[in-house]
Amino acid sequence: MSPHSDAPSPPGSYIPFINMYRPTNSSSLRNASSVYSESGSQFSRSFDSTSVSSIDSDDHVARPLVPGIYVPTVCFFDSESEDLDLETTASHAVRLAKAGVAGLATQGSNGEAVHLTHSERHTVTSTTRRALREAGYSHLPIIVGCGAQSTRETIQYCREAYEAGGDYALVLPPSYYSPLFAPNSKSVLQFFTTVADASPIPLIIYNYPGAVGGMDLSSDTIIQLSKHENIVGVKLTCGNTGKLNRIVAATRSSTSSGNPSFIVLGGSADFLVQSLVGGGHGILAGLANLAPKACIQTMSAFQSGAISEAQEMQEILARGDWAAIQGGVVSTKAGMQGCLGYGGYARSPLPRPTREESERWKGMFSELMKLEKNL
């Protein structure tokens, strides 16, 4: 599934974020609606808290979203049993942190969230948090994919993300019953507002038409939602830089630390520089699993005024990202396996590439990885 097409978002599609992360009054948020209370009768726990590592009290601290490169980490599995490979999960997180990324995301599209149980999602996030803490990178925020088809389960995912050490919830709009939604994006607005009211961690809107049957949130809808105090950003995998520019212009403000109060991130590395030109704050892009330094250096060159250098590297990013766009998590993992020596396979029913296919994916990433290794 391609993250975005080359065409702009259709005008008026789904016509109908502004504060930086701060510790929320979780008691007031959790009591926002009695329908979504935390009582055992309301939510069945899909995981056994004794089966995963406990979270240190220091894991629940404010971790602001700063401009930079964020990585939606892939999920690693044993090649035979398809059980979670937690050792590789931890070492990969630390590798990315050492490269200098601004934060990580678990349970995104590259993280095969749809292939994981509630318990496994919790385990991946808590393992990532523990690995960062033990390696001295406890300051890095973790964004957790929490989208679901019902408001109820989405809120449950947000609470479980918080319990696992996550700092922000990345939320797709529900889409299965979208033909029945109220007009003028009323159902979408109500969904995000209700989830934000009840979530113990702030929300980042995830606009990814390819994952939700073509639903493409308009800039008007996103700007309206940005006014909610517990919605603090957006990831735009639609590839529409005009939309990005409109959102940045409407939400531009900063905290006392100088960080954006509403972060606007591109969703693919192939338009990193374009996003920065439009006022965006960076990217949350799967290609950074392979080449975090190349992404970081491209952004750094642009910010320092070395535009020609940034453009040259952007061309390499775009060519490398074309392989990731065409093959999704399958080609990304094949590229990691071929170029880095780890990555493995996606869970079934996604196919395992043949040897010839793996070599082809590796070749398509070779220019990018040459740049990465020289940085």
N, C-alpha and C positions, 0 to 999 in steps of 0.2 A: 504494500500500500504506500503510495507516494505521499510524502508529507504535504506537498503543495503542487499545484499546477502552475504553468507559466502564465495563465490568464488571470487578470485581476478579478476580485470578488464582484459578483453582479451587484449593480446599484440597488440599494433598498433591501438587500437580503437580510431577513430577520431584523428589521428596524426595531429598535426596541419595540480606572479603578480609581483613599487618597492619602492615607497615612502610612508611614513606615511601620514596620513591626514594632510592637511594644507589648509588654506582658498584658494580656487581656484579663478582664475580670471574668474568669471562667465560670464562676457561679452564676453571674447574671446572664451570660451567654447560654449556659446550659439550661437555665430556667426560662429561656425565651419562649418556649412553647411546651405546654404540658404533654403534647402529643409526642414530643421528642425527648422525653425525660430519660434519665439514665437508669431507671429502675430495671431490675431483672426482667420484669414482665414485658417491658417495651422492646428490649434488644436482647436477642440470643447471642451469647458470646461464641464466636467462631474459632477462637483460639484459647488454649490453656496457658495462662500466664506463667505457669510453672515450667513450661516446656521451652521458654526462651530466656535469654539473659536479662537480668533485671537492669533497669535504667538508673543511672546515677542521678542524684538530685541536681547535680550541676548541669545535667543535660537539658533542663528546662530553664534556660536563660534567654535573654533577648539576643538574637543574632540578626542584625540588619541586612537587608538585601542591598549590596553595593553594586555599582556598574561593573560589568566584567563578563567572563565566560562561565556559564553554568552547564553542567554535564548531566544529561539523563542517562544514568548508568544502565548497562545491559545486565540481565540476570543470568547467572551462571548455573549450569546443571551438570551432574555426573553424566558422562557420555553413554553409560549403559542404563542406569536406573532412572535417569532424569530427576533424581533428587537434587535439592539445592546444594550447590557447591559453595559453602560459606567461607572456606579458606580463600578461594579466588575472589569472592565478593569483597572480602576485607582487604586483600592485597591490591586489588584494582582501585578501590576507593583511596587508599593511601598513595598509590602512584599518581592519581589525578591531583590529589591535594599537594603533593610535592611539586607538581608541574606549575602550580600557582593559580588554579581555578578559583572562582569566587564562591562556588557552592556546588552541591550535588543534588540530583533528583532520583528518587527511587519510584518504582511502579509507574513509570511513564510508558510511552509506546515502545521504546527500545527495551524497557524493563519487563516486557511481556506480562503486564499486570493482568490481562484477561486470562492468562494461563495459571494464575496463582490463587490459592485459597486465602482466606482471611489470615489464617495462621502463618502461612508462608510469607505473605506481605509484611506482617509484623516482624517476622524473623529477619527478612532482608534489611528492613529499615533499622532495626535494633542492632544488627551486626555491623551495618555501615556506621552508625553512630558510635558504637563501641570501638571500632577500628580507628576512626578519626580521633577519638579521645585518647586512646592509648598511644597513638603516633604523634600527639602534640598538636592536633588540628581541631580541637574541640570548638574553636570559634567559627568554623565553617557551617553555614546553614544547610539543612537538608529539606528539600521540597519533596512532598510525597503525593503521588497520584492518587486521588480519592474519588474520581468520578464513578457514578453508578446510575442506573436507570430510574431509581426512585429517590425522592428526597430523603426518605428514612434511611436507606442504606448509605447514601452519600455522607450523611451526618455521622453514621456509625464509623465509616472509614476515616473521617476526620478525627474522631475521638481515638480510634486505634492508632492513627498516625502519631498523634500527640503522645500517647502512652509508649510508643516505640522509640521516641526521641526525635520525631519530626518537628520542624519549625513552621512550615507552611503547607497548605493543601492546594495542589494543582487540580482544578476541577473542570471537566468537560461538561457541556450541557447535555442533558438526556435527549435521546433522539428516537428511540424505538417507536414511541407513540406521537412523534412530532406532528403528523398530519392532524391530530386531534387537539393540538395546542390552541389556546386562545389567540386571537389575532394581535398584531402589533407587538409581538414578543412578550405579551403579558405573562404567559406561563414561564418563559425563560427568566424574566425579571423576578418573578415570585420565587422560582426555584433557587436562584443564587442568593436572593435576600434571606430566604428562610434558612438556607444552609449557613450563610454567614452569621446570622443571628445566633445559631446554636453551636457553631464550631469553636473549640477551644484554641484553635490556631488560625491565623489569617489565611484568606483565600487568594489564589492567583487564578484568574480566568484562563482557560485553555481553549483557544479558538483554532480548531483543527478540523476543517470541513471534511477531509478525507476519512476521518474516523467516526463521523456522526451523520453519515448519509447525505453529505453535502450541506448541512446546516452551517451557515457562515454568519457569525454575529457581526452586525454593523458597528461602525465607530460610535454611532448614537447610543446603541445599547450598552456598549462597554463604558462609554463616558458616563452614562447614567448610573451604572453599577459602581463606578469608581468613587462615587460619593459616599458609599457605605464605609464606615470606619474599620470594618474587618475584611475589606477587599482591597488588597494592596498592590496589585499588579496584573499583568496580562502577558501571556505567551502567544505570539501570532505566527502560527504555522501555516496560515493562509498565504503567506508570501506577499501580501498587499502592503507595500511601503507607503502608499498614500493613506491608507487607514492608520498605519503606525504613526505617521506624521500628524494626522488630525488628533489622535489620542494624546500624543505627547504634548501638543499645543494646548489642549484643553485641560490637562492635568498637571501642567508644569509647576512644580513647587519643590522645596527641599526641606529636609529636617535641619535641626541645629548642627548636625554633624556634616551637613553638606550632601548627604545621600538623597536620592530621589524619594519623595514620599509615596509615589506610585510608579513602580518600575515597569518599563515597557521593553519586552525582550522579543527579538526575532526568533523564529522557531527552527531555522536551518542555517548552517554555516555558509551556504552559497549566496546569502545576501547579508552577510555581516557588515561590510562597509556601507552598503546601501542603507541598512538600518541605522547605522551611526550617522550618516549624512542626514537622515530624517529626524534625528534627535533621540533615537533609541538608546538604551542603556547597555546593550550587549546582546548575547544570544543564549538560548537554552537549546543546545543542538547536539544530536547524537554523534556527529562526526568527531566531536571532541573526545569521545572514547578512544579513538585511534590517535588523534593528533591534537592534544590540548595545547601544546606549546605553539604550534602553528597558528591556532585560533587566537591565543593570547598575544602573540607577537604582531599579528595583523591588526588587532585592535589597538595595541600600544603604538604602532607606527602611525596609524590614522590620528590618534590623539596627540601625538607629538608633532604633527604637521608633515610627516614624511609620506605624503599622499601617493607619490609614484611607487614607493616601496609597498605601501598598503595595497595598492591596486594590483601590483604584480603577485603578491601573496594571495589576494582575494581570487585571482584567476585560478591559482592552484587549488585553493579551497573549493571553488565551484566545480572544477573538474573532478576532484576527489569525491565531493558530495554527490555528484551525479550517480556514482556507483551506489552510494548509500541510499539515495532516493529511489533508484530503480529496484534494488533488492531488499530494502528495509532492513529489519534486524537480521535477516538471513545473510545478506551480503556484508553487513557490518561485522557480524561474528566471524564470517569466513575471512574477512580482511584482518581482523584481530588475530585470528589463529595463524594465518599465513605470515603476517608481518611482525607480530609480537610474541607468538608462541603460545598464546592462550586465547580463549574465546568460546571454543566448543560449538555446540549446536543449539538451535532453538528447540523448545518443546514441541512434540507432535500435537497437532497434525502438520505443523510447518515442515517442509521438506529439508532433508539434509543435502547440501550440494554435493555433486559428484566431484571427483578429483579434478576433472577438466574445468568444471564450473568454479571450484575453489581457486584454481590457478588464474582463471580469468578475472575473478574479483580481486585477487592479490595484485595482479598486473594493473588494474584500474586504480588502485590505491598507491602504486609504487612512487609516482611523482610526489604525492603528498607526504609519504613516509620518508622520502629522501630529505625533504625540507624539514620535517619534524626532527630527524636524527641530527641535522646540522645545527639545530638551535640549542 
